[in-house]
Amino acid sequence: MSKKLILYTDGSSRGNPGPATIGVVIRGVDGSVVKELSESIGSATNNVAEYMALIRALKEAQSLGVSEVEVRSDSELLVQQMNGGYAVKSRQLLPLAVQARSLMNSFARATIRHVPREENSRADQLANAAQAGKTKADNKGSRTPEVRSKKPGKAAAESSGLPHYFTVHSLSDTSREQIESLVSRLVSDPSENGPDSSVKVVRATADTREGKLICELEAESRQAVIDFLIEQHLDFQWMMRAEIVRSPGPVRG
């Protein structure tokens, strides 16, 4: 398999919000179809569906073990927000944007660009097919897409057994005071997020000259880490640059 994949994504919602679906086409650089996905995600807005399609595609590319991805979407909002052109003002979209950026950061190289709707027609067909509850591979040689019904909810543990350890680090020249304040708060009160929290801060340090935060956490999943960071009201640009890496255990030193 090629080290690079092209990901076409599309989300659809009937009612906005209403029954929502996603379509994903994964192609090699030669244009060959690697995989197609057509899934129902329950009730959601169209913008949420677009983000869910992106996240689903990135996760699938991750599982295929490639080092580079290029995402193509006909959603200008999605592409502009992921590239920093538009701010993510919706509290509903923010955790999805951060999750998508974290997934993109996990590749050696990842880009996203806007394409005309006609160039994204197959992903659109797959999203619409999921609305009807069936798919039809109408292009000769294309693989039969996976059809699933999936309702959004709290992320499950990434593997059996707890805890899982994550290291978060990011760089932003706009968040030095915020980072310093956050580290001070987390270090002085590790239970800041409440006794029932699924996230525990193991260690937090900061380099205020570079605006860098390194935070080691115990959590049930990557999504739990993202939710925790959002609750800390961190600067948006810092969040979008954050890299969340799972490690086998707490880093010592």
C-alpha distance (Angstrom), angle and dihedral (degrees) to the residues before:
residue distance angle dihedral
M1 . . .
S2 3.79 . .
K3 3.81 117.1 .
K4 3.81 87.3 -128.6
L5 3.79 129.7 58.8
I6 3.79 132.2 -170.3
L7 3.82 112.9 -138.0
Y8 3.80 120.6 -158.7
T9 3.80 112.9 -168.6
D10 3.79 136.6 -177.3
G11 3.80 136.3 171.5
S12 3.79 128.5 -160.2
S13 3.81 134.1 -168.7
R14 3.80 127.3 -174.2
G15 3.80 105.3 -149.7
N16 3.83 98.3 7.3
P17 2.96 95.5 -100.5
G18 3.76 99.1 33.9
P19 3.82 140.9 88.7
A20 3.79 104.1 -13.2
T21 3.78 133.8 -163.8
I22 3.77 140.4 176.8
G23 3.78 135.8 -144.4
V24 3.80 125.8 -160.5
V25 3.79 130.8 -177.6
I26 3.81 117.8 -170.8
R27 3.79 115.4 -163.9
G28 3.77 136.2 178.1
V29 3.80 119.3 -122.5
D30 3.82 87.5 -97.3
G31 3.79 90.2 60.5
S32 3.79 95.9 -107.7
V33 3.81 116.1 143.4
V34 3.80 112.1 -111.7
K35 3.79 97.8 174.2
E36 3.79 142.0 -15.9
L37 3.80 126.2 -154.8
S38 3.80 129.5 -165.1
E39 3.80 115.2 178.2
S40 3.78 144.0 163.6
I41 3.83 114.5 -134.4
G42 3.81 100.2 -175.0
S43 3.80 121.9 -115.8
A44 3.80 117.1 -11.7
T45 3.79 144.2 131.6
N46 3.78 121.4 -92.9
N47 3.82 91.9 -107.1
V48 3.80 91.9 51.5
A49 3.81 89.1 49.8
E50 3.83 90.3 52.3
Y51 3.80 90.4 53.6
M52 3.81 92.7 44.9
A53 3.80 89.4 53.3
L54 3.80 90.6 51.2
I55 3.81 92.8 48.3
R56 3.81 91.9 47.0
A57 3.80 91.3 50.8
L58 3.80 93.4 48.4
K59 3.80 92.1 49.1
E60 3.79 90.8 50.2
A61 3.81 90.8 49.6
Q62 3.79 88.9 49.8
S63 3.80 90.7 54.3
L64 3.80 89.8 52.1
G65 3.80 90.1 59.2
V66 3.80 100.2 -125.9
S67 3.81 123.3 152.7
E68 3.81 99.9 -148.9
V69 3.79 134.5 42.5
E70 3.78 135.0 179.4
V71 3.78 115.1 -161.0
R72 3.80 120.2 -154.4
S73 3.80 120.0 -167.4
D74 3.80 135.8 163.8
S75 3.83 90.9 -145.0
E76 3.79 106.7 103.6
L77 3.82 91.3 -170.4
L78 3.80 92.7 54.6
V79 3.79 94.5 46.5
Q80 3.81 94.7 44.8
Q81 3.81 92.6 48.2
M82 3.79 93.2 47.9
N83 3.80 91.1 48.3
G84 3.81 93.1 47.0
G85 3.81 96.1 -110.5
Y86 3.81 93.0 117.3
A87 3.79 126.7 32.5
V88 3.80 117.9 -123.9
K89 3.80 101.5 -119.4
S90 3.80 98.0 164.8
R91 3.81 114.1 93.5
Q92 3.81 86.3 -152.5
L93 3.80 93.0 58.3
L94 3.81 99.2 38.0
P95 3.84 97.6 80.3
L96 3.80 89.7 46.1
A97 3.82 91.6 49.9
V98 3.80 91.4 49.5
Q99 3.81 91.7 47.5
A100 3.79 91.2 49.3
R101 3.80 92.3 48.5
S102 3.81 90.8 48.1
L103 3.81 89.6 53.2
M104 3.81 91.9 47.8
N105 3.80 89.8 50.3
S106 3.81 89.3 56.7
F107 3.83 90.9 69.8
A108 3.79 123.9 77.7
R109 3.81 86.5 -123.9
A110 3.79 129.5 8.0
T111 3.80 129.6 168.9
I112 3.78 135.4 173.1
R113 3.78 127.3 -158.0
H114 3.78 139.1 175.4
V115 3.80 119.6 -109.1
P116 3.82 132.0 -176.8
R117 3.80 115.5 -92.2
E118 3.79 91.8 -111.6
E119 3.80 90.6 59.1
N120 3.80 88.7 54.1
S121 3.80 95.3 46.0
R122 3.81 97.7 120.3
A123 3.83 93.5 54.3
D124 3.81 87.4 47.5
Q125 3.81 90.2 51.7
L126 3.81 90.7 51.5
A127 3.81 92.7 49.9
N128 3.81 90.7 49.2
A129 3.81 91.0 45.8
A130 3.80 90.3 56.2
Q131 3.81 88.0 54.5
A132 3.79 87.6 58.9
G133 3.79 91.7 44.8
K134 3.77 95.6 -118.1
T135 3.81 141.3 70.1
K136 3.75 134.0 -143.8
A137 3.77 122.7 -160.9
D138 3.79 97.5 -144.0
N139 3.78 96.7 167.8
K140 3.80 114.0 85.7
G141 3.77 110.7 -115.7
S142 3.82 95.4 17.3
R143 3.75 118.4 129.5
T144 3.77 122.1 -113.4
P145 3.79 106.0 -98.5
E146 3.77 123.9 -124.7
V147 3.79 112.6 -107.7
R148 3.77 117.4 -156.1
S149 3.76 139.7 162.0
K150 3.77 112.4 -139.7
K151 3.79 130.0 169.4
P152 3.80 118.9 -153.2
G153 3.79 115.8 -114.6
K154 3.77 144.6 131.7
A155 3.78 111.9 -32.8
A156 3.77 114.8 -102.2
A157 3.78 121.9 -128.2
E158 3.80 111.8 -77.2
S159 3.79 90.3 -125.7
S160 3.78 138.1 -8.8
G161 3.77 118.1 -68.9
L162 3.80 131.9 36.1
P163 2.93 149.1 -79.7
H164 3.78 110.2 40.5
Y165 3.79 118.5 -168.2
F166 3.79 123.9 -135.3
T167 3.78 132.3 -178.2
V168 3.79 117.9 -153.4
H169 3.77 122.2 -165.6
S170 3.75 132.6 165.1
L171 3.77 143.4 161.6
S172 3.80 128.3 -136.5
D173 3.77 131.3 152.6
T174 3.80 90.1 -154.1
S175 3.80 99.6 59.7
R176 3.81 108.5 53.8
E177 3.81 96.8 117.2
Q178 3.77 91.2 41.8
I179 3.79 92.4 49.9
E180 3.80 92.3 48.0
S181 3.81 90.7 49.5
L182 3.79 92.7 47.2
V183 3.79 93.7 49.7
S184 3.80 91.0 48.4
R185 3.79 90.9 50.7
L186 3.79 95.2 45.7
V187 3.79 94.1 46.5
S188 3.81 94.2 47.1
D189 3.80 93.9 43.8
P190 3.82 113.2 22.6
S191 3.80 89.8 177.3
E192 3.80 91.6 60.5
N193 3.77 91.1 124.3
G194 3.81 92.4 58.1
P195 3.82 136.0 -95.2
D196 3.80 93.0 -83.7
S197 3.78 94.6 50.8
S198 3.80 119.0 129.7
V199 3.82 88.5 -145.0
K200 3.80 127.7 73.3
V201 3.79 122.8 -172.5
V202 3.81 110.6 -132.7
R203 3.80 98.0 177.4
A204 3.79 138.3 -14.3
T205 3.79 127.6 -169.1
A206 3.80 134.1 169.5
D207 3.77 139.9 -156.0
T208 3.80 101.7 -156.8
R209 3.80 93.1 -174.3
E210 3.81 90.1 64.0
G211 3.79 96.2 28.5
K212 3.78 89.1 -120.8
L213 3.78 127.1 154.7
I214 3.79 124.3 -169.5
C215 3.78 114.1 -171.4
E216 3.80 127.1 177.1
L217 3.78 115.2 -156.1
E218 3.78 141.6 -179.5
A219 3.79 109.5 -142.4
E220 3.78 141.9 153.1
S221 3.80 93.2 -122.9
R222 3.79 146.4 -6.2
Q223 3.81 88.9 -102.8
A224 3.81 90.3 56.7
V225 3.82 88.4 55.5
I226 3.81 91.2 50.3
D227 3.81 91.8 49.2
F228 3.80 90.3 48.9
L229 3.80 93.5 51.3
I230 3.80 91.6 48.4
E231 3.80 90.0 52.7
Q232 3.81 88.5 57.4
H233 3.84 88.8 64.1
L234 3.78 93.6 -127.1
D235 3.78 121.2 -179.9
F236 3.83 110.5 -80.2
Q237 3.82 95.8 -129.1
W238 3.80 89.6 49.7
M239 3.80 89.8 52.2
M240 3.79 92.6 50.0
R241 3.81 90.7 52.1
A242 3.78 94.7 46.0
E243 3.79 118.1 118.4
I244 3.79 116.1 -152.4
V245 3.78 112.8 -162.0
R246 3.77 125.7 -176.8
S247 3.79 114.1 -137.6
P248 3.83 131.7 -170.7
G249 3.80 91.3 -117.6
P250 3.79 144.6 -18.3
V251 3.79 114.6 -50.9
R252 3.77 111.7 -119.1
G253 3.76 128.5 -153.8
